[in-house]
Amino acid sequence: SGACRQRCLDPLHTSCCDRWPEWGAQTRCLDPPTGEVLAVPPAPGRLLLMDQDISHAVTAPAAAAGDTPRYSLVLKLCLHSHRGSVAPPLAMPGWGPASAFGSARRLRGGEEGGEEGRG
């Protein structure tokens, strides 16, 4: 049997209403090498799929949210590959390319910074 590589992900699903853009509570992802932060606002049915090693936090809702809670479901997902040293891909080809920011964007040859609120 060959070596097994794995990729561990944190899928974060937000269950909320359409008023969240004005209510805040973004998930903020940090790129340590650059200090760049990507803010992803909650949206109905949004699934944020990220590598488990990405530092991230949820910001508090704005006062406009009142007592309305923000619910998120976060799981640990480990994908295993039995193709030697090749780790499974982060996304399926039909999903389109993953969004890179900070130092990952530079590694891909992009020059611009992260996109605030992209998700």
N, C-alpha and C positions, 0 to 999 in steps of 0.2 A: 504494500500500500504506500502511496506517495504522501508527501507533506500536505497538510491541510492549512490553507490560509483563511482568515476570516476578516470581515469588515463589520464593525459594530456601529449601529446607527441609533439615533434618537428621533423617532417620528413623533412630532408634536401636533396634535389635532386641536383646533380651536372651535368650540361650539358657542356661537354668539349671534347677536342680532346685527342688523344693518347699521345701527347707530355707533358702532365701535370706532370708526375713524375719528369722530369728535371726542370719544371717550378715552382715547389713548390706550395704555397698557400694551405697548409693543414688546415683542421679544427682541432683545438686543444681543447680537453675536459679536464677539471680540476676536480680532486677528492680532495676537500678541506681538509678532515681529514688527508690525507697522502701527499698532495702537488704533487702527481703523475699526469703526463700529458700524454694523449693518443693522438698521432697525426695521423689523418686519411687523407691520400692523396686523392685529387679528382681523379675520374676515370670516363670514359664514362658511363653514366646511373646509377652510384652508388646512392643508397638511404641510408642515415644514419638516423636511427630511434632511437631517444634518449628521455629520460624523460625530460620534459620541465625545471626541476629544475637543470639540469646539466649545470654548467658554461662552456661556449664554445665561441670560437672566431675563425675567419678566419685570417690566416697570409697573408701577402702581397706576390704577385707572385715574383719570382726571376727575375733578370735583363734579363735572357734568354727569358722570355715571351714577351719582347718588349712591344708593345701597345696592345697585345691581351688581351681582358677582360676575367675574370672568372665569369661565370654566375651560380648562385645557386638560387633555389626556396625553400623557407622555409615557412611552413604552421603551424598552430596550430591545433592539432587533439585531441579531447577529446572523450575517450571511456567511455561509461556508463554501469554500471552493476546493475541489479536489484536482485542480489543474496545476499542480506543482506550486510555484511561487507566485502565481497570478491571483490577486485578490479579486473578489467579485466586484462588478461595477456598482457605482453609487446609484445610478438610474438606468432604466431600461432604454434602449435606443429610440423607441417610439415616443418617449416623454420629452425629447429635445435635450439640449445640453444643460448641465447643472449650472447654476449661477455661482460664479467665483468672485470673491472680493479680497481686497488687501493683498497679501503676499502671494496668495494662490492666483490671483488675476495676473500679477507680474510674471509668474512662472508660465502662464499660458501665453504670454507675449502681449497682454493688454497693458495700456498705459494709464487709463483713467482709474479713479478711485471707485469705492463701493457706491451703490445707488441707494440712498436713503429711502426707506419705505418699500423697497422692492421685495416681492414675496411670492 
